[in-house]
Amino acid sequence: MDKRGNISSRNMRLFAAIMTLIEALVLTSLTGCAGKKVDYGVDTEVKEQKNASKVSDLRTDKPWVENITVQTKKGDVTLGIDAKILVPDCETMHVVGVEDVKLDTEYKKRFLDAYFGGGEYYYHDLEHYTVDELNSYIDLKSRELNKMNSRDDMDDSTKQELAQQMEQDLSGYRDLLTDAKISYTIASDLQSCDEYAGYKGDTFCEVTFEEHWVNAYVFKLDGKYYGPPSFKEENYDNVSQTFQEDNLTDSAGADGNECTRSAAESKKLVQDFMGKLGLSNQVERGECDCNWLGFNNGDENWESRRNTLWGYVYSYGTGIDGQVFKDSFDSSECDSMLPEDTKDITLGDSIQLTVTDNGIIDVVIEYPVSVTSISGGVELLSLKNIEQIIKEQLKNNVDKYELEINTSFNNMQLTYFRLKDKNETAKYSYVPVWSFSRLVDSQKKNVILVNAIDGTIINSEDVF
């Protein structure tokens, strides 16, 4: 939780743990095919069927339908397979090498210069809050403390504990007043601070850098309005952006959008900004108009509630041939367990930007990477070979899966998957992989991952 009481977006995505689980898999990926050499070139060892040089060679309307019998501790079990073959909409597949972008002083400067358009920006961690900001913060926290002390819905012990913590926080803020300045300090040394602020026009914005994460947003000053022009005329008590990620399938530029910029002009602004950050090779994930909500306090029936469109939202991610790697394999749909000792949670990278009349305002960059290499189109094993590898995996490793009578596998998808480099911690490769599973209530059960190039089974059980 940050100083404004907001929960970090990274911590809200616990499903990312499965990516951590599997990103280290290059170390154990040989277990499924003993003696098989793993390389990502076009020469593979499995030659039972003709390999495919184009994805279209694997595209078929005919599902994989078959019954196989496996021996379990409870006896023979017949497994059903009725899986539609899903392949991406591209002509060839590649191996793409990437590495984590270091959010060092050079990156900070490049981002801050691009975001604030070459204008001034200031330190904005608590130690650099101005006198007015600290006094406003102290006033807010004091009111919260008084409100908490007047509550009668908690026991005295809990109330006392919370009050002590809040008093300590207030004491810390008051101590900061001793050295606080009346104006902002221009940022020169970007090494020791991770929070900055500045003006974009007349809008005051803050930028926060964390490990694998950058967030820029409007920092609302007391008495300063920010939102759709029509809401300012209505004088709403609360104005907030209500954009949801699943709206990205829409097209930006709907009638009635209050933004003075066109959708095309806004997208050009976004693309120029990403070019300055070295992100010009990103693949578009989607776009939508930015929806806003205005309402008044105490309006239990939402009679004052109103929605309007103001601005546009654009989302991008690293990918190739129109395929965004972040969306290639949805780990949130899998049933893997979250290890208690998971520390290095790593998601696929993405960047999301919101444009209003004030320019690019909201920016969220998660787990940024740079592309280090792109192979030519690689040869993929035939479907028959992949099917045989999966059947052998099920028969020879029954203890790894929940195999019972009437178990039926119904999901078979060719996708990109990220594997961690076994020698360098910040480098990865996106490789073509077949994902085979049971889709039960939108959850993928018994997932088997097969390297589509050399047939290696990708295991996760021995990582932790």
N, C-alpha and C positions, 0 to 999 in steps of 0.2 A: 504494500500500500504506500502511495507516495504522499508528499506533504499536503496535497490537496484532498486527500482521502479517497483517491481513485485507485482502483485495483488495476495493476499492470495487465495489459492484454496478453502478455506472455504467460502469466500465471493462470489466466482463465482457460488456457488450452492444454489441459492435462493429457489430452489424447496424443500430444506430441511425443509422449514417452515411447510409443511404439517405433517412432522414427529413430530415436536414440538406440533402441534395442537392436534395430536392424542395420543402422548405419555402420556399426562395428563388425558387420557380418563378413566382410571380406576376409577376416582372420579365421573364420570357421566355415567358410562356404565350400571347402573341399570335402567336407564330411559326407555329402550325399553321393559323390561320384569318386570313389577312391581311385587314385592313379590317373585321373583325367587332368590334363594340363589346362589351366584357365588362362586364356588370353582373349582380348576383345577384337582381334583381327578377323579376317574373313575365312581363314583356314581353321576348320573345326574338325574334331576327331570322330564325330558321329556321322556315318555315311550310309545308314540303312535306307534312307529315302533322300530324294533330291532336296537340297537346301533351297531356301527362298531368298532371292536377291531383292524382291519387291514385296511390300506389305500386301499388295493386291493378290499375290500368289497364295496368301493365307486367308484371304477374305472369302467367306462362304456363308450361304444361307442355311446350310445343313448343320444341325447341332451335333454334338458328340453324344451319342446315345449308346450305352453299353452297361452291362452288369458284370461285376467282378466279385470273386469270393476271396476273402482274407481270413486268416486264422488268428483269432483273438484268444485271450485267456478263458473266455466264456464259450469258445467253440467257433465253428465257421460262421462268418457273417457275410451276407451278400449285400454289396453296395451298389446303389443305382447311380448312374451318371446320365444326366439329361441337361447338357450345358450348351447354351448358345455361344458361338465363337465371336467374341468382340475384339475388333482391332481398331487402331486409331486411324483417323482420316488423314493419312499422309502416304507418300509414295515409297519412301525408304526410311530406315531407322539408323541411328548413329550412337556412338559413345561420346558423351560430352563431359569433359573434365572441368571441374569448378574448384574454387578455393574461397574460403571465408574472406570477406573484406575486413581489414583492420580499421576499427573506428578510432584511429589515432589523430594526432593534432592536424596532420595534413588533410585527412578526410573531414574533420570538423570544420576547418577553414573553408574547404571547397563547398561544403553544404551551406554554411552560414553565409558565405558570399553570394551563393546562388539564390538562397531563400530570401535574404534581405536586399537583393539587387545591388550589392556593393555598398549599401548604406551602413551606418554604424550599428553595432550590436554590443550588448553589455553583459557582464556577469549577472546571473540571476539565481544563484543558490541562496539559501537563507542567510548566509554570512554576508551577502551583498544586497540584501533587501534595503530599500531606503527607509528613512525614519517614518514617513507616512505609511508605507506598506506594513512595517512592523506594528505600528499603532493600530492600523485597521485589523491586522491579524490578531493582535492581543485583544482588541474589543470583541471580535467575533468569538474567539475561544472563551473569553470571560462570560459572554452571554450563553454559550453552550454549557459552561460549567454551572451557571446559575439555573439553567433549565434542567440539567441533570439532577442537581441537588433538590429540586422541587418535585421530582418524580416520586410517586408512591407505589409504583409497580415493580420495585426491585427491593431485595433485602438490604439491610443496613451494611452488611459486610461487603457486598458487591459495590454498593454505592460509595463506600469509603475508599475502596481500592481504586475505583475509577477516578474519584475526586483527587486522590493523591497523585495519580499519573498525570491528570490534567493540570494540576497545580505545578508539577515539575516542568511540564511543557511550557506553561506560561512563564515560569521563572527563567527558563532558557531563552525565551523570546525577549523578555525584559533585559536580560544580560546583553543581548545583541544590540540593544539600543545604545549602549555605551560608545561603541565604535561606528555606529551606523551613520551614513551620509545622507544628505538631503536630496542628492541626485545620483543617477546611475553611474557606475564605473565602466568606462569603455574597456572591452575585453582585448587584451593583448597577448597574454600567455594562456594558451588553450590547453595546457597540460594538466593543470590542477583543478579545473572546473568542468562540470558536465551539464550545467544548466545556464542557458543564455536567453536574452530577450532583446527585442528591438521593435521598431515601428515599420509596418508595411502601410504606407499612406498614413492615415490617422488611427490605424488599428494596431494595438499592442499585442505582440505575439511572443510565445516562449518556445524554445527548442530544448529538448532533453535527449541526451545521449546515454544509453546504457549498453551493456554487452550484447551484441547482436541486434540492437534495436535503436531506432531513431524516431522521435515523435515531435512534430511541430503543430502548434494549435494557438487559437486565440486565448490570451490571458486576460480575462475580463477585469477591468479596473472599476472601482466603485463609481457608480453613476454614469458609466460609459456604455452605451447601447451597441450591441452587435447582433445583427440578424436581418431578416427580410425587411425591406422598406415599409411594406404594408403593415407589418406587426408593430413597428415603431409608432405608427399613427394610432393603432389600437391601444397602445400603452399596456401591453400584457405584463403580468407579474413574472411569467416564466416563458422563455423562448429557447428552444433547443432543436438541434438537428436530430432527425429520427431515421437517418439512412440505415438500412440493413443490408448485409452483404449479399443476401440472396436476390436482391434487386438488380444485381449487376448484369442480368440477362436483358434488361431493358436497353433502349437506345436513348442517349441523352439528347435533349433539345425539344421537349414536349411543349405544346402551346401553353401559354400562361406562365412560363418560367419568368420570374421577376428579374433575373440577372441581365444586366445591360450587355454582357458579353455573349456572343453566340457560342454554341457547342463546338463548332469548328475552330473558332478563335481560341477557346479554352483548351482544346486538345493540343493545338499548336504550342500554346504556352507550356503545357505539361511536357510535351516532347522536347522542347528546348531546354527545360529545367533538367530533365533526366539526362540529356546529352552532356550538360555541364558536370553531372555527377558520374559520367562514364557508364550510363545505363541505357545507351541508345539501342542496345541489342535486345531489350526486353520484349516479350510477347504480350499483347493485350489480353487480359482476362475478361474484361467487360467494362461497361459504363452504365450510368443512370443519371437521371435528374436528382438533385439533392432535395429531400423533403424536410420541411420544418414544421414544428408544432408550437403553437402559442396557446396559453391558458392562464387563468387567474387563480390565485390562492383561494381556498375555501369553496371552490366550485365543485361540489361533490357530484353533481349531475353532468358535469362537463358541458354545460350550456355555452360557456364562453370559448370552448375549444375550437381551434381552427387550424387547418393544414394549408400550406402553400409550398410552391417550388421556388427555390432560389439557389442557383449554382448547379454544378455538375460534379460527379464523382467518377474517377477513372482508376482502374486497377491493372497492374502488370505483374509479370513474373518471368523468371528465366525459363527459357524453353527453346524449341527449335521446330521449324516447319508448322507453326501455328499451334503446337502442343506445349502447354504450360506445365512444367514439371510438378509444381505444387499441386496441381489438380489431377495429375496422372494416376496417383494411387492415394485414395482417401483412407488414411490410417484410422480415422475416427470410426470407420465402419467395422473395424476388426475387433476381435474379442480378446486380444492379448492383455495380460495382466500388467499393472504398473508396478515395477519393482520399488520397494521402499527406499532403496539406496540410490535411486536414479538422481543424478546431479546434472549431467550435461544434456539438457533437453534441447533438441535441435529440430526446427521445422523447415519445410521448404521455404525458399525466400519469396517475398512479395513486396510490392510497393503500392500504396493507395493514396490518392491525392484528391483534394476537394478544391474547386475553383469557384470563387464568387466575384462580386464587383471589385473586391480588394485584391484580386489575383489569386495565386496559389496560397491557401491559408492552412488547411489541415494536410499534414503529410505523415504517413506511418510507413516506415521501412522496417521489415522484419527479416532477420538472418540474411543480410545482403551477401551475395557471392559475385565473383567475377569469373567469366568463362576463360579457361586457360587453353583448351584444345577441343577441336571437333573432328571426329573421324569422318572418313567418307562413308557412304552407305555400307552397312555391314550385312553379311549373309546371316540368315536366321535358319535355325533347324526347322525341318518340316513338321507339320502338325502330327503326323504319325509318330515321329520320333519323340516329340514332346509328350504325346499321350502315353507312349510306352514308358517313358521316364517317370511320369506321374503314377502310373499303375504300379511300377516296381517300388516306388517310394511308399505307397499305401500298403503294399503287401509285406515289405521288409521292415517297416517302422510303425507297426500298428499301435504300439504303446504311446506314440506321440499324439494320437488323434482320438477323438470321441467317436468310435466306430461301433454302431449298434444296428440291430435289425431295422430296416426301412430307412437307414441313412442314405440320403440322396444328395449328390453334388450337382449344383446347377449354375455355377458361375465360372467362366473361363475367359480371361481378358489379357490381351497383349498391351503392355503399358511400359512407361519409363519408371525406373526405380533407382534410388540413390544408395550407393555403397561407399563406405568409408575406406580411404586409402590405408593400407596396412602399415605404411611406413611414416606418413606425415599426417598429423592430427587435424590439420585444417583443410585437407584436400579430399575431394570426393569424385566419383564418376556416376553419371546417370547412364544406366544401361537398359537395353530392352529386356523385359522380364514377362513371363507368363504367370498370371495370378489365377490359381485354381482353388475354389472354395465352395462351401455351402452357404447360400444366402438365406438367412433365417431372420425374419422380422427386421429387415434392413441391416442386420449384422452379418459380417463374414465370419463363418466358423471354419475351423480346420484349414486354415490358409496354407497352401503349398506354393512356394515361389520358385520358379525355374528360370535360370539364365537362358534367354532365348537364343543366345549365340553358341554356347558350348554345352548346354544341358546341365550345368551345375545346380544342385539343389541348394538354395539359400536357407541356412538354418539359424535359429535364434536361441535355442535352448541352452547352449553352452556359453553364451556371452556373459551372463551374470552368475 
